[in-house]
Amino acid sequence: MHATMMNTPLSLNHLLERAGTLFPKSEIVSRLPDKSLRHHTYGEFYQRTRAFAAALKGLGLQKGERVATLCWNHHAHLECYFGIPAAAGVMHTLNLRLSPDELGWIAGNAKDRFLVIDDILLPLYRQFAHLHSFEKVIVFPFSGAPVPVEFTDYEALLAQAVGKTFTYAPHDENDPVAMCYTSGTTGRPKGVAYSHRSTILHTLVGCLGDFWGLKGTDSVLPVTPMFHANCWGVPYGAVMMGVKLVFPGPHLHPDDLLDLMTLQPPSLSLGVPTIWMSLIQTYDAAQKEGSPNLGRWKLPKGMRSLVGGAAVPETLIRAFDAHGIWLLQGWGMTETSPLATVSYPKSELVDAPLDERYRRAALAGVPVPLVDLRVRGEDGQDQPWDGKSVGEIQVRGPFITSSYHEVPVEPDKFTADGWLRTGDVASMDALGFVKISDRTKDLIKSGGEWISSVDLENALMGHPAVAEAAVIAIPDEKWSERPLACVVLKAGLAATPTELNTLLLGKSFAKWQLPERYEFIDAVPRTSTGKFWKMKLRERFPG
Amino acid sequence: MHATMMNTPLSLNHLLERAGTLFPKSEIVSRLPDKSLRHHTYGEFYQRTRAFAAALKGLGLQKGERVATLCWNHHAHLECYFGIPAAAGVMHTLNLRLSPDELGWIAGNAKDRFLVIDDILLPLYRQFAHLHSFEKVIVFPFSGAPVPVEFTDYEALLAQAVGKTFTYAPHDENDPVAMCYTSGTTGRPKGVAYSHRSTILHTLVGCLGDFWGLKGTDSVLPVTPMFHANCWGVPYGAVMMGVKLVFPGPHLHPDDLLDLMTLQPPSLSLGVPTIWMSLIQTYDAAQKEGSPNLGRWKLPKGMRSLVGGAAVPETLIRAFDAHGIWLLQGWGMTETSPLATVSYPKSELVDAPLDERYRRAALAGVPVPLVDLRVRGEDGQDQPWDGKSVGEIQVRGPFITSSYHEVPVEPDKFTADGWLRTGDVASMDALGFVKISDRTKDLIKSGGEWISSVDLENALMGHPAVAEAAVIAIPDEKWSERPLACVVLKAGLAATPTELNTLLLGKSFAKWQLPERYEFIDAVPRTSTGKFWKMKLRERFPG
């Protein structure tokens, strides 16, 4: 027999229509470069987004073609989130923290046809414009200054299209809507392409009560960049539930974020540990007698907060809880849309001692619905949930990538039975909490951004005086991790850290990706199979 | 280009595995016929459900074959919810309130291969056993008495299979998992068959914060029968989130429900208005000085409550709110899985006067995500959202039926562009709240159950003394609606209500489906096209 259900495809366009009809009065607040606030309603967002989609069609955008964005968090970026897919295009978010070389390469690899860019980011664009030719560069006049004549004005484009009839292009639920590039251990970044289906499923799961817990009366402040795994998918959830959105624009300094939280108190905020750490330190310092900021800020009462993108230290959880704010930690990757696990107070923990709850909150958490997660030991067997036995985290599910854009499937990335090999090493405890202990991939996570140690090593070893270079992560209170380069010089030759940094800057590394420190050593320890034995280096240089 | 996401099928089996591994300590409490409570853990539920699935496979159940259930709400019925699909079968819930004739016909139409039945319902089974031959009748020893030897003992079946290896049958996400029959205007009931996909999507949507708002720390009391549109889908959501479940068994008397709420306080309960009305009246009466029940019951503090299956009067909402319990009204049908709209406090209502909030709470509510809803006027156009213009509610979405089991698609049930015609007439207001004003289908909703007026009319007109009969709904404080039969006698002939009731009982109507009252009239008013003009009758007999 057959089920009798309709085969209606899952669609982002449904969320946009829902927002425009059911929640026309919900608010979107964006902080502009001059720190003033611009207010939009969902009704305006709906009109503008459809106008943008109509304009893209008018420019000849074809189904599946990429439109890149290079933007901070604001209303126009949200219009791209929905408008580009509404025009059947694929939104490709470019990470403004990457080096110009890398940005140019990525845009070329993705064959981005158009670019939507904040006017204040045009200096960055000019540094990689020679590497990829966008057919049209659409400039969002974020600062309010006139758009240079050689570019297309985003607002003028919308103004032409507002009120014109627009019809959504028919689509399959597996058609792509968005694309993010992610750094691998080595080699160039690779593209992950999300579909209508994966995005809707991820949105529904993320919104559940134990995770984002979004309700229509919420107000969300996404500090997480909209170019990081689609801002963890939260903007989609907010639009589905009709939630007020408060975007910080380019102002991520703790003073600015605290000003914004005081002015437009969110009930849910999200960001990386590095920023959250500065935030609470700044706030706590302001409470001290004699502080010039005494009385300036108010942390929103009962605010929930999602922190992810790097391990969340227990001290951070305690620091926020002292103000009645419970941090929810999530773990995931660009490849997992990204939500794979969340550390929420499971029912078993309700009556547990507070120390126990803090300890669990500092773990990566338990898998969310629709995500199958296993920890595979060296022997290819699933590890017992004993909190000790470690193995590689492997995941499977409808919002997890099965390949990379136009890259042949690599066996070290996916298992024979179709699971994603995350490269993270972890154990699981009796309650199903994942504890990440190590990384099989050689990557450093600094301020929520990846740095490839292998890429740094290869570049360093390109210096004529360098015999060997091994890069490891060292813990860093502010950035979570920073790279430490262990360098072996060739006999009789010399190289200074400044010299090596100059070399790296010339090889498309961004400033923040440079090693925090150099250690000149006699030899890199090696395993029996001849590989760099980084564990030994980590023991020698614990921080 | 293509999206890179995995094509993992949505699956109920994923929820079962999740429950068994992540929530082994969550509780399931069932009230037995003797009113004692039986406790299970999710760990036991998981073992038992897999054992049941293994046993069904052992009995030769093939993919897509139907296993009927005739059960009250309890843990074994939950095991059927997951165990039958785990064995690749389709759970077909039989409504124990239907007449034996109808039950027999439905089981035959569905070609149910096996039946799982509560021992205390065997007397009902014996009344329709001659109408359909189940290959095996599996009796759940709910009362604790030995199972008669001619039947299969559910517990013995499980005991044989416990601990044996079990592997899920591979399936497509569109494969059926459950089936419910629903009464139409006329003719026999028709089957709606849900798929893995529709069930998972409905579960995710229902669990969202503004609707069921399920969190792992919740405790749910489903008074809604598990044979009514899968208990509104709530058991699936509870299992997904690891929520404690409290099942009332056969004890739906207000005293019993209040006892249970006092013993095992739920944070969320669900039921039909008829039962909720008796509940609050009984509770309020017990608070009066001199009541024999003074101090016997405690309404759970902060309990949320879902009410649906029939219109919820504002008085009921006010009566519960007086005790700090906010009723959430939902509207839907068996055909819509069933959640289509929910009347929740939208953000626009946060600062609205309480009267305004009560008024909105008494409406059917706003469409949930993934459900497209339109109100089509007589002219085939969508009505404006002005709170006045009425039309038929039509819906579309991935958990809405597109046909009925083995019935050719009828044009009066579905529009040419693929929307379900619900037969309910409604308007929509500026906030998107649906207000149901009438029914195009001739059905009476009594205590959450449908009664077909056309079927009653046809049966009554079968009496030799009856010239014409028109049945309308009259409002009823307890049952929401009850049937009133307007009968025109043939000249010179006579028939008494008792005589007519006897006739109906002989024609497969259940006792509760009989007209509440008979009015003997001279003629049935007719429209210009010669149809019964029931509006005129409703005006004449308002109650």
HADDOCK unambig.tbl for C-alpha pairs under 7 A between the chains (distance, minus, plus):
assign (segid A and resid 1 and name CA) (segid B and resid 64 and name CA) 5.64 0.50 0.50
assign (segid A and resid 2 and name CA) (segid B and resid 175 and name CA) 6.42 0.50 0.50
assign (segid A and resid 2 and name CA) (segid B and resid 176 and name CA) 5.99 0.50 0.50
assign (segid A and resid 3 and name CA) (segid B and resid 174 and name CA) 6.65 0.50 0.50
assign (segid A and resid 3 and name CA) (segid B and resid 175 and name CA) 6.09 0.50 0.50
assign (segid A and resid 3 and name CA) (segid B and resid 176 and name CA) 4.59 0.50 0.50
assign (segid A and resid 3 and name CA) (segid B and resid 193 and name CA) 4.60 0.50 0.50
assign (segid A and resid 3 and name CA) (segid B and resid 194 and name CA) 5.38 0.50 0.50
assign (segid A and resid 3 and name CA) (segid B and resid 195 and name CA) 5.42 0.50 0.50
assign (segid A and resid 4 and name CA) (segid B and resid 192 and name CA) 6.14 0.50 0.50
assign (segid A and resid 4 and name CA) (segid B and resid 193 and name CA) 5.12 0.50 0.50
assign (segid A and resid 4 and name CA) (segid B and resid 194 and name CA) 6.53 0.50 0.50
assign (segid A and resid 4 and name CA) (segid B and resid 401 and name CA) 5.35 0.50 0.50
assign (segid A and resid 4 and name CA) (segid B and resid 402 and name CA) 5.70 0.50 0.50
assign (segid A and resid 4 and name CA) (segid B and resid 403 and name CA) 5.41 0.50 0.50
assign (segid A and resid 4 and name CA) (segid B and resid 404 and name CA) 6.18 0.50 0.50
assign (segid A and resid 4 and name CA) (segid B and resid 405 and name CA) 6.67 0.50 0.50
assign (segid A and resid 5 and name CA) (segid B and resid 194 and name CA) 6.31 0.50 0.50
assign (segid A and resid 5 and name CA) (segid B and resid 198 and name CA) 6.93 0.50 0.50
assign (segid A and resid 5 and name CA) (segid B and resid 398 and name CA) 6.62 0.50 0.50
assign (segid A and resid 5 and name CA) (segid B and resid 399 and name CA) 5.99 0.50 0.50
assign (segid A and resid 5 and name CA) (segid B and resid 400 and name CA) 5.52 0.50 0.50
assign (segid A and resid 5 and name CA) (segid B and resid 401 and name CA) 4.17 0.50 0.50
assign (segid A and resid 5 and name CA) (segid B and resid 402 and name CA) 5.30 0.50 0.50
assign (segid A and resid 6 and name CA) (segid B and resid 397 and name CA) 6.40 0.50 0.50
assign (segid A and resid 6 and name CA) (segid B and resid 398 and name CA) 5.36 0.50 0.50
assign (segid A and resid 6 and name CA) (segid B and resid 399 and name CA) 6.74 0.50 0.50
assign (segid A and resid 6 and name CA) (segid B and resid 400 and name CA) 5.82 0.50 0.50
assign (segid A and resid 6 and name CA) (segid B and resid 401 and name CA) 5.55 0.50 0.50
assign (segid A and resid 6 and name CA) (segid B and resid 402 and name CA) 4.85 0.50 0.50
assign (segid A and resid 7 and name CA) (segid B and resid 398 and name CA) 5.81 0.50 0.50
assign (segid A and resid 8 and name CA) (segid B and resid 397 and name CA) 5.40 0.50 0.50
assign (segid A and resid 8 and name CA) (segid B and resid 398 and name CA) 4.94 0.50 0.50
assign (segid A and resid 22 and name CA) (segid B and resid 431 and name CA) 6.41 0.50 0.50
assign (segid A and resid 22 and name CA) (segid B and resid 432 and name CA) 5.65 0.50 0.50
assign (segid A and resid 64 and name CA) (segid B and resid 1 and name CA) 5.65 0.50 0.50
assign (segid A and resid 174 and name CA) (segid B and resid 3 and name CA) 6.65 0.50 0.50
assign (segid A and resid 175 and name CA) (segid B and resid 2 and name CA) 6.42 0.50 0.50
assign (segid A and resid 175 and name CA) (segid B and resid 3 and name CA) 6.09 0.50 0.50
assign (segid A and resid 176 and name CA) (segid B and resid 2 and name CA) 6.01 0.50 0.50
assign (segid A and resid 176 and name CA) (segid B and resid 3 and name CA) 4.59 0.50 0.50
assign (segid A and resid 192 and name CA) (segid B and resid 4 and name CA) 6.14 0.50 0.50
assign (segid A and resid 193 and name CA) (segid B and resid 3 and name CA) 4.60 0.50 0.50
assign (segid A and resid 193 and name CA) (segid B and resid 4 and name CA) 5.13 0.50 0.50
assign (segid A and resid 194 and name CA) (segid B and resid 3 and name CA) 5.40 0.50 0.50
assign (segid A and resid 194 and name CA) (segid B and resid 4 and name CA) 6.53 0.50 0.50
assign (segid A and resid 194 and name CA) (segid B and resid 5 and name CA) 6.32 0.50 0.50
assign (segid A and resid 195 and name CA) (segid B and resid 3 and name CA) 5.42 0.50 0.50
assign (segid A and resid 198 and name CA) (segid B and resid 5 and name CA) 6.92 0.50 0.50
assign (segid A and resid 204 and name CA) (segid B and resid 204 and name CA) 5.98 0.50 0.50
assign (segid A and resid 204 and name CA) (segid B and resid 205 and name CA) 6.73 0.50 0.50
assign (segid A and resid 205 and name CA) (segid B and resid 204 and name CA) 6.73 0.50 0.50
assign (segid A and resid 207 and name CA) (segid B and resid 208 and name CA) 6.52 0.50 0.50
assign (segid A and resid 208 and name CA) (segid B and resid 207 and name CA) 6.53 0.50 0.50
assign (segid A and resid 208 and name CA) (segid B and resid 208 and name CA) 5.34 0.50 0.50
assign (segid A and resid 208 and name CA) (segid B and resid 209 and name CA) 6.58 0.50 0.50
assign (segid A and resid 209 and name CA) (segid B and resid 208 and name CA) 6.58 0.50 0.50
assign (segid A and resid 209 and name CA) (segid B and resid 209 and name CA) 5.73 0.50 0.50
assign (segid A and resid 209 and name CA) (segid B and resid 213 and name CA) 5.92 0.50 0.50
assign (segid A and resid 209 and name CA) (segid B and resid 214 and name CA) 5.94 0.50 0.50
assign (segid A and resid 209 and name CA) (segid B and resid 215 and name CA) 5.16 0.50 0.50
assign (segid A and resid 210 and name CA) (segid B and resid 215 and name CA) 5.39 0.50 0.50
assign (segid A and resid 210 and name CA) (segid B and resid 216 and name CA) 6.90 0.50 0.50
assign (segid A and resid 213 and name CA) (segid B and resid 209 and name CA) 5.93 0.50 0.50
assign (segid A and resid 214 and name CA) (segid B and resid 209 and name CA) 5.95 0.50 0.50
assign (segid A and resid 215 and name CA) (segid B and resid 209 and name CA) 5.16 0.50 0.50
assign (segid A and resid 215 and name CA) (segid B and resid 210 and name CA) 5.39 0.50 0.50
assign (segid A and resid 216 and name CA) (segid B and resid 210 and name CA) 6.90 0.50 0.50
assign (segid A and resid 216 and name CA) (segid B and resid 346 and name CA) 6.28 0.50 0.50
assign (segid A and resid 216 and name CA) (segid B and resid 347 and name CA) 5.82 0.50 0.50
assign (segid A and resid 217 and name CA) (segid B and resid 346 and name CA) 6.97 0.50 0.50
assign (segid A and resid 217 and name CA) (segid B and resid 347 and name CA) 4.85 0.50 0.50
assign (segid A and resid 346 and name CA) (segid B and resid 216 and name CA) 6.29 0.50 0.50
assign (segid A and resid 346 and name CA) (segid B and resid 217 and name CA) 6.97 0.50 0.50
assign (segid A and resid 347 and name CA) (segid B and resid 216 and name CA) 5.84 0.50 0.50
assign (segid A and resid 347 and name CA) (segid B and resid 217 and name CA) 4.85 0.50 0.50
assign (segid A and resid 397 and name CA) (segid B and resid 6 and name CA) 6.40 0.50 0.50
assign (segid A and resid 397 and name CA) (segid B and resid 8 and name CA) 5.41 0.50 0.50
assign (segid A and resid 398 and name CA) (segid B and resid 5 and name CA) 6.60 0.50 0.50
assign (segid A and resid 398 and name CA) (segid B and resid 6 and name CA) 5.35 0.50 0.50
assign (segid A and resid 398 and name CA) (segid B and resid 7 and name CA) 5.80 0.50 0.50
assign (segid A and resid 398 and name CA) (segid B and resid 8 and name CA) 4.94 0.50 0.50
assign (segid A and resid 399 and name CA) (segid B and resid 5 and name CA) 5.99 0.50 0.50
assign (segid A and resid 399 and name CA) (segid B and resid 6 and name CA) 6.74 0.50 0.50
assign (segid A and resid 400 and name CA) (segid B and resid 5 and name CA) 5.52 0.50 0.50
assign (segid A and resid 400 and name CA) (segid B and resid 6 and name CA) 5.81 0.50 0.50
assign (segid A and resid 401 and name CA) (segid B and resid 4 and name CA) 5.36 0.50 0.50
assign (segid A and resid 401 and name CA) (segid B and resid 5 and name CA) 4.17 0.50 0.50
assign (segid A and resid 401 and name CA) (segid B and resid 6 and name CA) 5.54 0.50 0.50
assign (segid A and resid 402 and name CA) (segid B and resid 4 and name CA) 5.71 0.50 0.50
assign (segid A and resid 402 and name CA) (segid B and resid 5 and name CA) 5.32 0.50 0.50
assign (segid A and resid 402 and name CA) (segid B and resid 6 and name CA) 4.84 0.50 0.50
assign (segid A and resid 403 and name CA) (segid B and resid 4 and name CA) 5.42 0.50 0.50
assign (segid A and resid 404 and name CA) (segid B and resid 4 and name CA) 6.17 0.50 0.50
assign (segid A and resid 405 and name CA) (segid B and resid 4 and name CA) 6.65 0.50 0.50
assign (segid A and resid 431 and name CA) (segid B and resid 22 and name CA) 6.41 0.50 0.50
assign (segid A and resid 432 and name CA) (segid B and resid 22 and name CA) 5.65 0.50 0.50
